[in-house]
Amino acid sequence: MEFTMQIHGISRDLIDLLRSVGADRHPLEFVGVLREEDGIIHELNLLPGTISGEHSASLFVDMMPLDLHVVGSAHSHPNGVIRPSNADLLFFPRVGRFHFIIGYPYGGNDWGCFRADGTRVDMEVIG
Ligand SMILES: [Zn+2]
């Protein structure tokens, strides 16, 4: 099933939250799923584990009930590289269409949004 809700952007509050969670967890990584309402990505649900680690976030995604408001994922890169890793490219298609990477030092521009295949997306920040 393809979920085709048009996404207009991500709320500024959520971007700020992603940056502060990234800074709080540093030097560890966080992973979460993102939910939208009325086409605005506005909510983070943190998952236990990491994308590539022993307790992989993929396991928890597979156990989640189907939620049509889930549009993608967000996770941090404590190494500051705003680019999907090979593990990310395996994880992204399981979670949705839009994937945010938040990098050290978690400043206002230290993030990027990518499609499931890893291509960069210009995502509008709203609010
Ligand atoms: Zn990653």
Backbone and ligand atoms as CSV (ligand in chain L), in Angstrom:
chain,resi,resn,atom,element,x,y,z
A,1,MET,N,N,0.849,-1.194,0.000
A,1,MET,CA,C,0.000,0.000,0.000
A,1,MET,C,C,0.885,1.244,0.000
A,2,GLU,N,N,0.531,2.166,-0.864
A,2,GLU,CA,C,1.287,3.420,-0.951
A,2,GLU,C,C,0.505,4.523,-0.256
A,3,PHE,N,N,1.168,5.216,0.665
A,3,PHE,CA,C,0.511,6.302,1.383
A,3,PHE,C,C,0.941,7.603,0.739
A,4,THR,N,N,0.003,8.324,0.140
A,4,THR,CA,C,0.391,9.434,-0.722
A,4,THR,C,C,0.048,10.808,-0.159
A,5,MET,N,N,-0.213,10.922,1.126
A,5,MET,CA,C,-0.428,12.234,1.749
A,5,MET,C,C,0.709,13.174,1.349
A,6,GLN,N,N,0.349,14.356,0.867
A,6,GLN,CA,C,1.381,15.323,0.496
A,6,GLN,C,C,1.957,15.965,1.756
A,7,ILE,N,N,3.261,16.025,1.819
A,7,ILE,CA,C,3.940,16.614,2.973
A,7,ILE,C,C,4.412,18.023,2.597
A,8,HIS,N,N,3.981,18.994,3.390
A,8,HIS,CA,C,4.324,20.390,3.097
A,8,HIS,C,C,5.610,20.832,3.783
A,9,GLY,N,N,5.952,20.185,4.887
A,9,GLY,CA,C,7.166,20.586,5.584
A,9,GLY,C,C,7.228,19.969,6.966
A,10,ILE,N,N,8.224,20.431,7.726
A,10,ILE,CA,C,8.421,19.964,9.092
A,10,ILE,C,C,8.309,21.176,10.012
A,11,SER,N,N,7.713,20.991,11.176
A,11,SER,CA,C,7.556,22.139,12.073
A,11,SER,C,C,8.903,22.545,12.670
A,12,ARG,N,N,9.052,23.844,12.879
A,12,ARG,CA,C,10.302,24.345,13.464
A,12,ARG,C,C,10.506,23.770,14.866
A,13,ASP,N,N,9.400,23.617,15.606
A,13,ASP,CA,C,9.504,23.037,16.951
A,13,ASP,C,C,10.110,21.642,16.906
A,14,LEU,N,N,9.723,20.859,15.881
A,14,LEU,CA,C,10.235,19.492,15.803
A,14,LEU,C,C,11.717,19.489,15.416
A,15,ILE,N,N,12.109,20.350,14.465
A,15,ILE,CA,C,13.537,20.447,14.118
A,15,ILE,C,C,14.344,20.806,15.372
A,16,ASP,N,N,13.833,21.777,16.148
A,16,ASP,CA,C,14.543,22.173,17.372
A,16,ASP,C,C,14.618,21.007,18.353
A,17,LEU,N,N,13.531,20.218,18.447
A,17,LEU,CA,C,13.536,19.055,19.337
A,17,LEU,C,C,14.569,18.022,18.870
A,18,LEU,N,N,14.621,17.756,17.563
A,18,LEU,CA,C,15.575,16.773,17.039
A,18,LEU,C,C,17.005,17.196,17.365
A,19,ARG,N,N,17.273,18.504,17.218
A,19,ARG,CA,C,18.619,19.011,17.516
A,19,ARG,C,C,18.935,18.856,18.997
A,20,SER,N,N,17.959,19.120,19.870
A,20,SER,CA,C,18.256,19.044,21.298
A,20,SER,C,C,18.355,17.592,21.766
A,21,VAL,N,N,17.547,16.684,21.180
A,21,VAL,CA,C,17.695,15.265,21.529
A,21,VAL,C,C,19.070,14.771,21.063
A,22,GLY,N,N,19.479,15.185,19.866
A,22,GLY,CA,C,20.801,14.806,19.364
A,22,GLY,C,C,21.913,15.253,20.308
A,23,ALA,N,N,21.809,16.506,20.753
A,23,ALA,CA,C,22.834,17.038,21.664
A,23,ALA,C,C,22.795,16.312,23.005
A,24,ASP,N,N,21.579,16.010,23.506
A,24,ASP,CA,C,21.444,15.312,24.794
A,24,ASP,C,C,22.061,13.917,24.743
A,25,ARG,N,N,21.864,13.221,23.617
A,25,ARG,CA,C,22.343,11.834,23.520
A,25,ARG,C,C,23.830,11.752,23.157
A,26,HIS,N,N,24.368,12.830,22.588
A,26,HIS,CA,C,25.751,12.822,22.129
A,26,HIS,C,C,26.673,12.337,23.242
A,27,PRO,N,N,27.663,11.463,23.006
A,27,PRO,CA,C,28.115,10.964,21.696
A,27,PRO,C,C,27.351,9.735,21.214
A,28,LEU,N,N,26.236,9.396,21.874
A,28,LEU,CA,C,25.426,8.278,21.389
A,28,LEU,C,C,24.458,8.783,20.328
A,29,GLU,N,N,23.860,7.835,19.614
A,29,GLU,CA,C,22.947,8.132,18.530
A,29,GLU,C,C,21.504,7.947,19.000
A,30,PHE,N,N,20.589,8.739,18.490
A,30,PHE,CA,C,19.170,8.424,18.715
A,30,PHE,C,C,18.504,8.060,17.393
A,31,VAL,N,N,17.425,7.289,17.481
A,31,VAL,CA,C,16.607,6.967,16.313
A,31,VAL,C,C,15.146,7.114,16.703
A,32,GLY,N,N,14.368,7.684,15.817
A,32,GLY,CA,C,12.937,7.765,16.067
A,32,GLY,C,C,12.158,7.748,14.770
A,33,VAL,N,N,10.841,7.542,14.903
A,33,VAL,CA,C,9.971,7.675,13.739
A,33,VAL,C,C,9.263,9.023,13.832
A,34,LEU,N,N,8.922,9.575,12.659
A,34,LEU,CA,C,8.285,10.889,12.569
A,34,LEU,C,C,6.848,10.727,12.111
A,35,ARG,N,N,5.950,11.494,12.741
A,35,ARG,CA,C,4.534,11.472,12.371
A,35,ARG,C,C,4.118,12.839,11.843
A,36,GLU,N,N,3.145,12.793,10.923
A,36,GLU,CA,C,2.612,14.041,10.369
A,36,GLU,C,C,1.163,14.212,10.792
A,37,GLU,N,N,0.715,15.459,10.731
A,37,GLU,CA,C,-0.703,15.774,10.889
A,37,GLU,C,C,-0.995,16.865,9.880
A,38,ASP,N,N,-2.010,16.676,9.055
A,38,ASP,CA,C,-2.371,17.658,8.025
A,38,ASP,C,C,-1.174,18.031,7.145
A,39,GLY,N,N,-0.307,17.065,6.869
A,39,GLY,CA,C,0.795,17.294,5.946
A,39,GLY,C,C,2.014,17.966,6.545
A,40,ILE,N,N,1.973,18.206,7.863
A,40,ILE,CA,C,3.128,18.804,8.538
A,40,ILE,C,C,3.749,17.743,9.446
A,41,ILE,N,N,5.036,17.495,9.257
A,41,ILE,CA,C,5.737,16.555,10.138
A,41,ILE,C,C,5.947,17.252,11.475
A,42,HIS,N,N,5.414,16.678,12.546
A,42,HIS,CA,C,5.384,17.444,13.798
A,42,HIS,C,C,5.686,16.641,15.048
A,43,GLU,N,N,5.900,15.329,14.930
A,43,GLU,CA,C,6.042,14.535,16.151
A,43,GLU,C,C,7.127,13.478,16.001
A,44,LEU,N,N,7.913,13.318,17.064
A,44,LEU,CA,C,8.970,12.305,17.126
A,44,LEU,C,C,8.587,11.242,18.145
A,45,ASN,N,N,8.664,9.977,17.735
A,45,ASN,CA,C,8.529,8.864,18.682
A,45,ASN,C,C,9.865,8.142,18.725
A,46,LEU,N,N,10.566,8.265,19.838
A,46,LEU,CA,C,11.898,7.657,19.947
A,46,LEU,C,C,11.799,6.136,19.959
A,47,LEU,N,N,12.778,5.497,19.330
A,47,LEU,CA,C,12.880,4.041,19.338
A,47,LEU,C,C,14.102,3.649,20.145
A,48,PRO,N,N,14.045,2.484,20.801
A,48,PRO,CA,C,15.255,2.002,21.471
A,48,PRO,C,C,16.267,1.510,20.434
A,49,GLY,N,N,17.527,1.569,20.768
A,49,GLY,CA,C,18.556,1.017,19.884
A,49,GLY,C,C,19.051,2.027,18.866
A,50,THR,N,N,19.811,1.517,17.912
A,50,THR,CA,C,20.397,2.319,16.841
A,50,THR,C,C,20.087,1.636,15.520
A,51,ILE,N,N,20.383,2.309,14.425
A,51,ILE,CA,C,20.085,1.722,13.117
A,51,ILE,C,C,20.960,0.510,12.837
A,52,SER,N,N,22.232,0.592,13.202
A,52,SER,CA,C,23.162,-0.476,12.830
A,52,SER,C,C,23.565,-1.351,14.013
A,53,GLY,N,N,23.064,-1.018,15.211
A,53,GLY,CA,C,23.569,-1.700,16.399
A,53,GLY,C,C,22.951,-3.055,16.668
A,54,GLU,N,N,23.345,-3.612,17.799
A,54,GLU,CA,C,22.909,-4.943,18.209
A,54,GLU,C,C,21.390,-4.969,18.416
A,55,HIS,N,N,20.863,-3.941,19.076
A,55,HIS,CA,C,19.413,-3.842,19.289
A,55,HIS,C,C,18.865,-2.863,18.253
A,56,SER,N,N,18.786,-3.350,17.031
A,56,SER,CA,C,18.488,-2.477,15.912
A,56,SER,C,C,17.080,-1.905,15.979
A,57,ALA,N,N,16.974,-0.628,15.613
A,57,ALA,CA,C,15.674,0.047,15.574
A,57,ALA,C,C,14.726,-0.640,14.590
A,58,SER,N,N,15.278,-1.321,13.571
A,58,SER,CA,C,14.440,-2.012,12.590
A,58,SER,C,C,13.521,-3.028,13.245
A,59,LEU,N,N,14.031,-3.704,14.287
A,59,LEU,CA,C,13.223,-4.711,14.976
A,59,LEU,C,C,11.983,-4.076,15.578
A,60,PHE,N,N,12.163,-2.888,16.145
A,60,PHE,CA,C,11.037,-2.213,16.796
A,60,PHE,C,C,10.062,-1.664,15.747
A,61,VAL,N,N,10.613,-1.203,14.617
A,61,VAL,CA,C,9.742,-0.730,13.535
A,61,VAL,C,C,8.857,-1.871,13.060
A,62,ASP,N,N,9.434,-3.067,12.930
A,62,ASP,CA,C,8.665,-4.214,12.439
A,62,ASP,C,C,7.554,-4.605,13.404
A,63,MET,N,N,7.713,-4.270,14.682
A,63,MET,CA,C,6.707,-4.638,15.681
A,63,MET,C,C,5.657,-3.547,15.879
A,64,MET,N,N,5.874,-2.372,15.260
A,64,MET,CA,C,4.938,-1.270,15.461
A,64,MET,C,C,3.633,-1.543,14.735
A,65,PRO,N,N,2.512,-1.140,15.352
A,65,PRO,CA,C,1.250,-1.243,14.612
A,65,PRO,C,C,1.280,-0.323,13.394
A,66,LEU,N,N,0.555,-0.706,12.345
A,66,LEU,CA,C,0.488,0.122,11.149
A,66,LEU,C,C,-0.071,1.495,11.518
A,67,ASP,N,N,0.664,2.534,11.203
A,67,ASP,CA,C,0.271,3.892,11.548
A,67,ASP,C,C,0.462,4.751,10.308
A,68,LEU,N,N,-0.645,5.137,9.680
A,68,LEU,CA,C,-0.555,5.865,8.411
A,68,LEU,C,C,-0.011,7.271,8.578
A,69,HIS,N,N,0.106,7.747,9.815
A,69,HIS,CA,C,0.671,9.080,10.019
A,69,HIS,C,C,2.197,9.055,10.120
A,70,VAL,N,N,2.780,7.861,10.173
A,70,VAL,CA,C,4.247,7.770,10.186
A,70,VAL,C,C,4.758,8.018,8.778
A,71,VAL,N,N,5.605,9.058,8.622
A,71,VAL,CA,C,6.082,9.417,7.285
A,71,VAL,C,C,7.568,9.175,7.095
A,72,GLY,N,N,8.269,8.821,8.170
A,72,GLY,CA,C,9.700,8.620,8.002
A,72,GLY,C,C,10.407,8.502,9.332
A,73,SER,N,N,11.683,8.856,9.308
A,73,SER,CA,C,12.521,8.640,10.483
A,73,SER,C,C,13.424,9.843,10.722
A,74,ALA,N,N,13.979,9.872,11.925
A,74,ALA,CA,C,15.027,10.841,12.238
A,74,ALA,C,C,16.059,10.129,13.098
A,75,HIS,N,N,17.327,10.410,12.846
A,75,HIS,CA,C,18.369,9.901,13.732
A,75,HIS,C,C,19.570,10.820,13.674
A,76,SER,N,N,20.448,10.655,14.664
A,76,SER,CA,C,21.599,11.550,14.737
A,76,SER,C,C,22.863,10.861,14.244
A,77,HIS,N,N,23.785,11.686,13.755
A,77,HIS,CA,C,25.127,11.251,13.383
A,77,HIS,C,C,26.117,12.007,14.260
A,78,PRO,N,N,26.537,11.376,15.363
A,78,PRO,CA,C,27.488,12.055,16.252
A,78,PRO,C,C,28.810,12.409,15.568
A,79,ASN,N,N,29.109,11.773,14.410
A,79,ASN,CA,C,30.349,12.122,13.696
A,79,ASN,C,C,30.186,13.368,12.826
A,80,GLY,N,N,28.960,13.927,12.765
A,80,GLY,CA,C,28.750,15.182,12.046
A,80,GLY,C,C,28.572,15.056,10.553
A,81,VAL,N,N,28.605,13.835,10.012
A,81,VAL,CA,C,28.451,13.648,8.562
A,81,VAL,C,C,26.957,13.592,8.220
A,82,ILE,N,N,26.476,14.591,7.468
A,82,ILE,CA,C,25.046,14.664,7.128
A,82,ILE,C,C,24.834,13.932,5.804
A,83,ARG,N,N,24.926,12.609,5.859
A,83,ARG,CA,C,24.819,11.794,4.648
A,83,ARG,C,C,24.423,10.394,5.104
A,84,PRO,N,N,23.507,9.727,4.403
A,84,PRO,CA,C,23.083,8.393,4.844
A,84,PRO,C,C,24.229,7.384,4.742
A,85,SER,N,N,24.347,6.530,5.754
A,85,SER,CA,C,25.308,5.427,5.710
A,85,SER,C,C,24.671,4.251,4.970
A,86,ASN,N,N,25.448,3.223,4.697
A,86,ASN,CA,C,24.893,2.030,4.056
A,86,ASN,C,C,23.804,1.392,4.914
A,87,ALA,N,N,24.017,1.389,6.237
A,87,ALA,CA,C,22.991,0.844,7.133
A,87,ALA,C,C,21.718,1.682,7.062
A,88,ASP,N,N,21.878,3.012,6.953
A,88,ASP,CA,C,20.709,3.889,6.842
A,88,ASP,C,C,19.879,3.541,5.604
A,89,LEU,N,N,20.561,3.259,4.498
A,89,LEU,CA,C,19.856,2.998,3.239
A,89,LEU,C,C,19.089,1.677,3.279
A,90,LEU,N,N,19.488,0.780,4.172
A,90,LEU,CA,C,18.714,-0.449,4.376
A,90,LEU,C,C,17.527,-0.194,5.300
A,91,PHE,N,N,17.724,0.741,6.248
A,91,PHE,CA,C,16.691,1.036,7.241
A,91,PHE,C,C,15.575,1.922,6.660
A,92,PHE,N,N,15.943,2.942,5.905
A,92,PHE,CA,C,14.970,3.953,5.464
A,92,PHE,C,C,13.720,3.368,4.799
A,93,PRO,N,N,13.863,2.455,3.817
A,93,PRO,CA,C,12.653,2.007,3.107
A,93,PRO,C,C,11.650,1.283,4.007
A,94,ARG,N,N,12.073,0.859,5.186
A,94,ARG,CA,C,11.166,0.141,6.083
A,94,ARG,C,C,10.287,1.099,6.866
A,95,VAL,N,N,10.638,2.390,6.863
A,95,VAL,CA,C,9.991,3.324,7.787
A,95,VAL,C,C,9.137,4.388,7.094
A,96,GLY,N,N,9.410,4.683,5.827
A,96,GLY,CA,C,8.616,5.734,5.198
A,96,GLY,C,C,9.402,6.494,4.156
A,97,ARG,N,N,8.914,7.698,3.860
A,97,ARG,CA,C,9.411,8.421,2.685
A,97,ARG,C,C,10.462,9.466,2.985
A,98,PHE,N,N,10.455,10.040,4.199
A,98,PHE,CA,C,11.340,11.167,4.503
A,98,PHE,C,C,12.187,10.860,5.731
A,99,HIS,N,N,13.483,11.086,5.602
A,99,HIS,CA,C,14.413,10.658,6.640
A,99,HIS,C,C,15.376,11.783,6.977
A,100,PHE,N,N,15.362,12.176,8.238
A,100,PHE,CA,C,16.180,13.302,8.693
A,100,PHE,C,C,17.413,12.772,9.404
A,101,ILE,N,N,18.563,13.364,9.056
A,101,ILE,CA,C,19.813,13.082,9.761
A,101,ILE,C,C,20.244,14.390,10.422
A,102,ILE,N,N,20.454,14.304,11.736
A,102,ILE,CA,C,20.846,15.461,12.530
A,102,ILE,C,C,22.291,15.216,12.954
A,103,GLY,N,N,23.193,16.144,12.623
A,103,GLY,CA,C,24.606,15.883,12.890
A,103,GLY,C,C,25.217,16.804,13.932
A,104,TYR,N,N,26.249,16.281,14.611
A,104,TYR,CA,C,27.070,17.114,15.480
A,104,TYR,C,C,27.563,18.320,14.676
A,105,PRO,N,N,27.555,19.550,15.195
A,105,PRO,CA,C,27.254,19.976,16.573
A,105,PRO,C,C,25.793,20.361,16.814
A,106,TYR,N,N,24.882,19.879,15.970
A,106,TYR,CA,C,23.435,20.021,16.192
A,106,TYR,C,C,22.970,21.477,16.146
A,107,GLY,N,N,23.607,22.262,15.311
A,107,GLY,CA,C,23.202,23.657,15.119
A,107,GLY,C,C,22.034,23.763,14.145
A,108,GLY,N,N,21.627,25.009,13.881
A,108,GLY,CA,C,20.449,25.258,13.063
A,108,GLY,C,C,20.499,24.659,11.663
A,109,ASN,N,N,21.697,24.507,11.105
A,109,ASN,CA,C,21.815,23.960,9.750
A,109,ASN,C,C,22.443,22.569,9.723
A,110,ASP,N,N,22.585,21.956,10.887
A,110,ASP,CA,C,23.279,20.663,10.961
A,110,ASP,C,C,22.298,19.504,10.804
A,111,TRP,N,N,21.508,19.557,9.727
A,111,TRP,CA,C,20.582,18.461,9.452
A,111,TRP,C,C,20.312,18.409,7.956
A,112,GLY,N,N,19.811,17.269,7.518
A,112,GLY,CA,C,19.412,17.110,6.128
A,112,GLY,C,C,18.247,16.143,6.060
A,113,CYS,N,N,17.496,16.245,4.968
A,113,CYS,CA,C,16.364,15.349,4.758
A,113,CYS,C,C,16.610,14.557,3.475
A,114,PHE,N,N,16.330,13.258,3.522
A,114,PHE,CA,C,16.631,12.357,2.412
A,114,PHE,C,C,15.434,11.458,2.112
A,115,ARG,N,N,15.313,11.077,0.855
A,115,ARG,CA,C,14.327,10.062,0.486
A,115,ARG,C,C,14.862,8.694,0.874
A,116,ALA,N,N,13.987,7.690,0.759
A,116,ALA,CA,C,14.373,6.340,1.164
A,116,ALA,C,C,15.568,5.822,0.362
A,117,ASP,N,N,15.750,6.345,-0.873
A,117,ASP,CA,C,16.897,5.890,-1.674
A,117,ASP,C,C,18.162,6.711,-1.408
A,118,GLY,N,N,18.075,7.669,-0.477
A,118,GLY,CA,C,19.259,8.421,-0.085
A,118,GLY,C,C,19.432,9.752,-0.794
A,119,THR,N,N,18.556,10.082,-1.764
A,119,THR,CA,C,18.689,11.387,-2.422
A,119,THR,C,C,18.179,12.489,-1.495
A,120,ARG,N,N,18.858,13.616,-1.571
A,120,ARG,CA,C,18.549,14.725,-0.692
A,120,ARG,C,C,17.234,15.407,-1.101
A,121,VAL,N,N,16.467,15.843,-0.130
A,121,VAL,CA,C,15.206,16.543,-0.358
A,121,VAL,C,C,15.294,17.912,0.302
A,122,ASP,N,N,14.782,18.938,-0.387
A,122,ASP,CA,C,14.630,20.249,0.264
A,122,ASP,C,C,13.328,20.226,1.050
A,123,MET,N,N,13.437,20.198,2.371
A,123,MET,CA,C,12.248,20.130,3.214
A,123,MET,C,C,12.035,21.492,3.859
A,124,GLU,N,N,10.847,22.043,3.660
A,124,GLU,CA,C,10.554,23.352,4.226
A,124,GLU,C,C,10.349,23.261,5.728
A,125,VAL,N,N,10.885,24.244,6.449
A,125,VAL,CA,C,10.655,24.345,7.893
A,125,VAL,C,C,9.537,25.349,8.105
A,126,ILE,N,N,8.509,24.917,8.820
A,126,ILE,CA,C,7.290,25.716,8.963
A,126,ILE,C,C,7.135,26.176,10.400
A,127,GLY,N,N,6.864,27.461,10.551
A,127,GLY,CA,C,6.604,27.991,11.896
A,127,GLY,C,C,7.702,28.914,12.358
L,1,ZN,ZN,ZN,22.824,7.171,9.950
